[in-house]
Amino acid sequence: MTALKGKTALVTGSTDGVGRVVAEQLGKMGACVLVHGRDRERGEQVVADIKRAGGTAEFLPADLAALAEVRRLADAARATTDRLDILINNAGIGSAGAGRQTSADGHELRFAVNYLAGFLLSYLLLPLLKQSAPARIVNVASAGQQAIDFSDVMLTRGYSGSRAYCQSKLAQIMFTIDLAAELEGSGVTVNCLHPATYMNTTMVRRAGVTPISTVEQGAEAILNLAAAPALAGRSGLYFNGLREARADRQAYDADARSRLRAMSLELTGLCKM
Ligand SMILES: NC(=O)c1ccc[n+]([C@@H]2O[C@H](COP(=O)([O-])OP(=O)(O)OC[C@H]3O[C@@H](n4cnc5c(N)ncnc54)[C@H](OP(=O)(O)O)[C@@H]3O)[C@@H](O)[C@H]2O)c1
């Protein structure tokens, strides 16, 4: 792994689970880490742990269930650093939970937090990433993927937590492929991955599943995309752990990607910028 002295990394959802381990590792590798989450106390604890290990870190709070807070997070990141070398869109909600929920903006909650928030945050931080190039975006998706039904993206019919989770994860992958093409030649690459299967995290325990992987395994796979020299210049890829892999068929459907993109630009208000 490359030493990251002088580099800055933002990891969303780094107050818990695999994101927390990734943030701590990035700190040990010398990066200045922008720790993100919605719980200040746990965020400050992660910052303190990174500093105790000799690193540099700062906590940026935001609830990604509101697009206004995503915008505030981007503003806070820009106010904190004049460079951004690594953006890891990791924050997410799992499949557990009884009924359909919506975000502050009225969007289906998993679509909003797991996908739309990272979509908007990436675009808002692109100028900073481009200015810091070579820079990398990593979207933490999942092997749990389900094709998007464009007649009911907000899942008003036939809702299940698993379907909501899986469509949001495929949306992240579709976004990765599109953004990579858009960023060709900019020095900013974007890749996505399934970090590891059923890591021992809050999300997995909440779903009542017995963990079969460690957070360290998932963190290694995320850090591979974020910092491994072998991935320099490579973009638009989906990895299963440490190996390049194929995602759900819909990810390679250019029409589906373009529908998702148009919809996402509209929902996030980016089309008006
Ligand atoms: N665990 C697995 O086996 C597995 C497998 C495949 C993919 N993944 C992906 O890996 C990523 C991390 O998952 P994990 O297992 O580490 O989960 P986790 O332990 O539940 O951590 C999720 C993180 O996201 C944050 N978060 C959730 N909702 C948020 C919101 N509305 N606003 C801001 N932050 C929010 C959480 O903050 P709080 O602590 O405040 O809730 C936490 O920091 C997710 O994208 C997940 O889909 C995980």
PDBQT file of the ligand as one rigid body, heavy atoms in Angstrom, charges set to zero:
ROOT
HETATM    1  N1  LIG A 301     -21.691  -5.895   6.735  1.00  0.00    +0.000 N 
HETATM    2  C1  LIG A 301     -21.605  -6.574   5.584  1.00  0.00    +0.000 C 
HETATM    3  O1  LIG A 301     -21.432  -7.789   5.567  1.00  0.00    +0.000 OA
HETATM    4  C2  LIG A 301     -21.689  -5.842   4.271  1.00  0.00    +0.000 A 
HETATM    5  C3  LIG A 301     -21.710  -6.599   3.096  1.00  0.00    +0.000 A 
HETATM    6  C4  LIG A 301     -21.776  -5.927   1.871  1.00  0.00    +0.000 A 
HETATM    7  C5  LIG A 301     -21.779  -4.544   1.850  1.00  0.00    +0.000 A 
HETATM    8  N2  LIG A 301     -21.753  -3.836   3.011  1.00  0.00    +0.000 N 
HETATM    9  C6  LIG A 301     -21.778  -2.375   2.936  1.00  0.00    +0.000 C 
HETATM   10  O2  LIG A 301     -20.749  -1.843   3.725  1.00  0.00    +0.000 OA
HETATM   11  C7  LIG A 301     -21.113  -0.532   4.184  1.00  0.00    +0.000 C 
HETATM   12  C8  LIG A 301     -20.870  -0.419   5.683  1.00  0.00    +0.000 C 
HETATM   13  O3  LIG A 301     -21.703  -1.363   6.328  1.00  0.00    +0.000 OA
HETATM   14  P1  LIG A 301     -21.426  -1.916   7.806  1.00  0.00    +0.000 P 
HETATM   15  O4  LIG A 301     -21.749  -3.359   7.763  1.00  0.00    +0.000 OA
HETATM   16  O5  LIG A 301     -20.115  -1.450   8.295  1.00  0.00    +0.000 OA
HETATM   17  O6  LIG A 301     -22.631  -1.195   8.579  1.00  0.00    +0.000 OA
HETATM   18  P2  LIG A 301     -22.762  -0.528  10.013  1.00  0.00    +0.000 P 
HETATM   19  O7  LIG A 301     -21.820  -1.135  11.003  1.00  0.00    +0.000 OA
HETATM   20  O8  LIG A 301     -24.220  -0.555  10.309  1.00  0.00    +0.000 OA
HETATM   21  O9  LIG A 301     -22.255   0.973   9.747  1.00  0.00    +0.000 OA
HETATM   22  C9  LIG A 301     -22.959   1.819   8.894  1.00  0.00    +0.000 C 
HETATM   23  C10 LIG A 301     -22.433   3.226   9.012  1.00  0.00    +0.000 C 
HETATM   24  O10 LIG A 301     -23.254   4.081   8.194  1.00  0.00    +0.000 OA
HETATM   25  C11 LIG A 301     -23.784   5.120   9.016  1.00  0.00    +0.000 C 
HETATM   26  N3  LIG A 301     -25.107   5.556   8.628  1.00  0.00    +0.000 N 
HETATM   27  C12 LIG A 301     -26.228   4.814   8.502  1.00  0.00    +0.000 A 
HETATM   28  N4  LIG A 301     -27.279   5.604   8.191  1.00  0.00    +0.000 NA
HETATM   29  C13 LIG A 301     -26.795   6.871   8.122  1.00  0.00    +0.000 A 
HETATM   30  C14 LIG A 301     -27.390   8.126   7.863  1.00  0.00    +0.000 A 
HETATM   31  N5  LIG A 301     -28.688   8.279   7.637  1.00  0.00    +0.000 N 
HETATM   32  N6  LIG A 301     -26.614   9.230   7.878  1.00  0.00    +0.000 NA
HETATM   33  C15 LIG A 301     -25.285   9.111   8.141  1.00  0.00    +0.000 A 
HETATM   34  N7  LIG A 301     -24.667   7.952   8.404  1.00  0.00    +0.000 NA
HETATM   35  C16 LIG A 301     -25.424   6.845   8.392  1.00  0.00    +0.000 A 
HETATM   36  C17 LIG A 301     -23.836   4.494  10.415  1.00  0.00    +0.000 C 
HETATM   37  O11 LIG A 301     -23.994   5.484  11.388  1.00  0.00    +0.000 OA
HETATM   38  P3  LIG A 301     -24.767   5.112  12.772  1.00  0.00    +0.000 P 
HETATM   39  O12 LIG A 301     -23.785   4.322  13.541  1.00  0.00    +0.000 OA
HETATM   40  O13 LIG A 301     -25.117   6.431  13.339  1.00  0.00    +0.000 OA
HETATM   41  O14 LIG A 301     -25.978   4.309  12.390  1.00  0.00    +0.000 OA
HETATM   42  C18 LIG A 301     -22.511   3.770  10.428  1.00  0.00    +0.000 C 
HETATM   43  O15 LIG A 301     -21.456   4.660  10.678  1.00  0.00    +0.000 OA
HETATM   44  C19 LIG A 301     -22.583  -0.344   3.779  1.00  0.00    +0.000 C 
HETATM   45  O16 LIG A 301     -22.675   0.446   2.636  1.00  0.00    +0.000 OA
HETATM   46  C20 LIG A 301     -23.045  -1.766   3.498  1.00  0.00    +0.000 C 
HETATM   47  O17 LIG A 301     -24.115  -1.809   2.579  1.00  0.00    +0.000 OA
HETATM   48  C21 LIG A 301     -21.711  -4.449   4.225  1.00  0.00    +0.000 A 
ENDROOT
TORSDOF 0
